[in-house]
Amino acid sequence: MSHAVRITTSIAISAVEAWCESNCKAPFDVRIAGLSDDLRRKTIELYFESAEDLTAFKDSYKTIGRAH
């Protein structure tokens, strides 16, 4: 996959995956790249087939896993 982003977050991976499943139009992949010592934060690598899906993720990132 040719489009990627790496984030460090406390958001649940399941919330990130759910967002991708609901919003991505092309294939994607979510991988854990690391965990903090206290296991509260994780580094996630996201790979997108589509540049549009990457842009949509970046635009929505702050709201993923948050109550509306």
Rosetta constraint file for C-alpha pairs under 8 A:
AtomPair CA 1 CA 28 HARMONIC 7.64 0.50
AtomPair CA 1 CA 47 HARMONIC 5.96 0.50
AtomPair CA 1 CA 48 HARMONIC 5.72 0.50
AtomPair CA 1 CA 49 HARMONIC 4.86 0.50
AtomPair CA 2 CA 47 HARMONIC 7.24 0.50
AtomPair CA 2 CA 48 HARMONIC 6.66 0.50
AtomPair CA 2 CA 49 HARMONIC 5.95 0.50
AtomPair CA 2 CA 50 HARMONIC 7.79 0.50
AtomPair CA 3 CA 47 HARMONIC 5.71 0.50
AtomPair CA 3 CA 48 HARMONIC 5.05 0.50
AtomPair CA 3 CA 49 HARMONIC 6.24 0.50
AtomPair CA 3 CA 50 HARMONIC 6.83 0.50
AtomPair CA 3 CA 51 HARMONIC 6.11 0.50
AtomPair CA 3 CA 54 HARMONIC 6.75 0.50
AtomPair CA 4 CA 45 HARMONIC 7.06 0.50
AtomPair CA 4 CA 46 HARMONIC 5.51 0.50
AtomPair CA 4 CA 47 HARMONIC 4.39 0.50
AtomPair CA 4 CA 48 HARMONIC 6.03 0.50
AtomPair CA 4 CA 54 HARMONIC 7.19 0.50
AtomPair CA 5 CA 45 HARMONIC 5.88 0.50
AtomPair CA 5 CA 46 HARMONIC 5.41 0.50
AtomPair CA 5 CA 47 HARMONIC 6.74 0.50
AtomPair CA 5 CA 54 HARMONIC 7.73 0.50
AtomPair CA 6 CA 43 HARMONIC 6.92 0.50
AtomPair CA 6 CA 44 HARMONIC 5.69 0.50
AtomPair CA 6 CA 45 HARMONIC 4.43 0.50
AtomPair CA 6 CA 46 HARMONIC 6.33 0.50
AtomPair CA 7 CA 43 HARMONIC 5.53 0.50
AtomPair CA 7 CA 44 HARMONIC 5.37 0.50
AtomPair CA 7 CA 45 HARMONIC 6.54 0.50
AtomPair CA 8 CA 41 HARMONIC 6.60 0.50
AtomPair CA 8 CA 42 HARMONIC 5.48 0.50
AtomPair CA 8 CA 43 HARMONIC 4.18 0.50
AtomPair CA 8 CA 44 HARMONIC 6.27 0.50
AtomPair CA 9 CA 41 HARMONIC 5.29 0.50
AtomPair CA 9 CA 42 HARMONIC 5.59 0.50
AtomPair CA 9 CA 43 HARMONIC 6.45 0.50
AtomPair CA 9 CA 44 HARMONIC 7.74 0.50
AtomPair CA 10 CA 40 HARMONIC 5.88 0.50
AtomPair CA 10 CA 41 HARMONIC 4.50 0.50
AtomPair CA 10 CA 42 HARMONIC 6.35 0.50
AtomPair CA 11 CA 15 HARMONIC 6.96 0.50
AtomPair CA 11 CA 16 HARMONIC 7.43 0.50
AtomPair CA 11 CA 41 HARMONIC 7.86 0.50
AtomPair CA 11 CA 64 HARMONIC 7.61 0.50
AtomPair CA 11 CA 65 HARMONIC 6.34 0.50
AtomPair CA 12 CA 16 HARMONIC 6.75 0.50
AtomPair CA 12 CA 65 HARMONIC 7.21 0.50
AtomPair CA 13 CA 17 HARMONIC 6.12 0.50
AtomPair CA 14 CA 18 HARMONIC 5.96 0.50
AtomPair CA 15 CA 19 HARMONIC 6.15 0.50
AtomPair CA 15 CA 64 HARMONIC 6.57 0.50
AtomPair CA 15 CA 65 HARMONIC 5.29 0.50
AtomPair CA 16 CA 20 HARMONIC 6.30 0.50
AtomPair CA 16 CA 64 HARMONIC 6.64 0.50
AtomPair CA 16 CA 65 HARMONIC 7.35 0.50
AtomPair CA 17 CA 21 HARMONIC 6.09 0.50
AtomPair CA 17 CA 30 HARMONIC 6.95 0.50
AtomPair CA 18 CA 22 HARMONIC 6.17 0.50
AtomPair CA 19 CA 23 HARMONIC 5.95 0.50
AtomPair CA 19 CA 24 HARMONIC 7.98 0.50
AtomPair CA 19 CA 64 HARMONIC 6.93 0.50
AtomPair CA 20 CA 24 HARMONIC 5.20 0.50
AtomPair CA 20 CA 28 HARMONIC 7.44 0.50
AtomPair CA 20 CA 57 HARMONIC 7.76 0.50
AtomPair CA 23 CA 53 HARMONIC 7.57 0.50
AtomPair CA 24 CA 28 HARMONIC 7.43 0.50
AtomPair CA 24 CA 53 HARMONIC 5.40 0.50
AtomPair CA 25 CA 50 HARMONIC 7.73 0.50
AtomPair CA 25 CA 53 HARMONIC 6.86 0.50
AtomPair CA 26 CA 48 HARMONIC 7.34 0.50
AtomPair CA 26 CA 49 HARMONIC 5.85 0.50
AtomPair CA 26 CA 50 HARMONIC 5.99 0.50
AtomPair CA 26 CA 53 HARMONIC 7.41 0.50
AtomPair CA 27 CA 48 HARMONIC 6.36 0.50
AtomPair CA 27 CA 49 HARMONIC 5.58 0.50
AtomPair CA 27 CA 50 HARMONIC 7.72 0.50
AtomPair CA 28 CA 46 HARMONIC 7.23 0.50
AtomPair CA 28 CA 47 HARMONIC 5.44 0.50
AtomPair CA 28 CA 48 HARMONIC 4.47 0.50
AtomPair CA 28 CA 49 HARMONIC 6.09 0.50
AtomPair CA 29 CA 46 HARMONIC 5.75 0.50
AtomPair CA 29 CA 47 HARMONIC 5.06 0.50
AtomPair CA 29 CA 48 HARMONIC 6.65 0.50
AtomPair CA 30 CA 44 HARMONIC 6.91 0.50
AtomPair CA 30 CA 45 HARMONIC 5.92 0.50
AtomPair CA 30 CA 46 HARMONIC 4.65 0.50
AtomPair CA 30 CA 47 HARMONIC 6.51 0.50
AtomPair CA 31 CA 44 HARMONIC 5.63 0.50
AtomPair CA 31 CA 45 HARMONIC 5.15 0.50
AtomPair CA 31 CA 46 HARMONIC 6.39 0.50
AtomPair CA 32 CA 42 HARMONIC 7.08 0.50
AtomPair CA 32 CA 43 HARMONIC 6.06 0.50
AtomPair CA 32 CA 44 HARMONIC 4.64 0.50
AtomPair CA 32 CA 45 HARMONIC 6.32 0.50
AtomPair CA 33 CA 42 HARMONIC 7.47 0.50
AtomPair CA 33 CA 43 HARMONIC 5.21 0.50
AtomPair CA 33 CA 44 HARMONIC 5.36 0.50
AtomPair CA 33 CA 45 HARMONIC 6.27 0.50
AtomPair CA 34 CA 42 HARMONIC 5.61 0.50
AtomPair CA 34 CA 43 HARMONIC 4.94 0.50
AtomPair CA 34 CA 44 HARMONIC 7.18 0.50
AtomPair CA 35 CA 39 HARMONIC 5.69 0.50
AtomPair CA 35 CA 40 HARMONIC 7.65 0.50
AtomPair CA 35 CA 41 HARMONIC 6.03 0.50
AtomPair CA 35 CA 42 HARMONIC 4.34 0.50
AtomPair CA 35 CA 43 HARMONIC 6.23 0.50
AtomPair CA 36 CA 40 HARMONIC 6.40 0.50
AtomPair CA 36 CA 41 HARMONIC 5.35 0.50
AtomPair CA 36 CA 42 HARMONIC 6.04 0.50
AtomPair CA 48 CA 53 HARMONIC 6.55 0.50
AtomPair CA 48 CA 54 HARMONIC 6.10 0.50
AtomPair CA 49 CA 53 HARMONIC 7.76 0.50
AtomPair CA 50 CA 54 HARMONIC 6.62 0.50
AtomPair CA 51 CA 55 HARMONIC 6.24 0.50
AtomPair CA 52 CA 56 HARMONIC 6.11 0.50
AtomPair CA 53 CA 57 HARMONIC 6.10 0.50
AtomPair CA 54 CA 58 HARMONIC 6.24 0.50
AtomPair CA 55 CA 59 HARMONIC 6.14 0.50
AtomPair CA 56 CA 60 HARMONIC 6.16 0.50
AtomPair CA 57 CA 61 HARMONIC 5.64 0.50
AtomPair CA 60 CA 64 HARMONIC 6.55 0.50
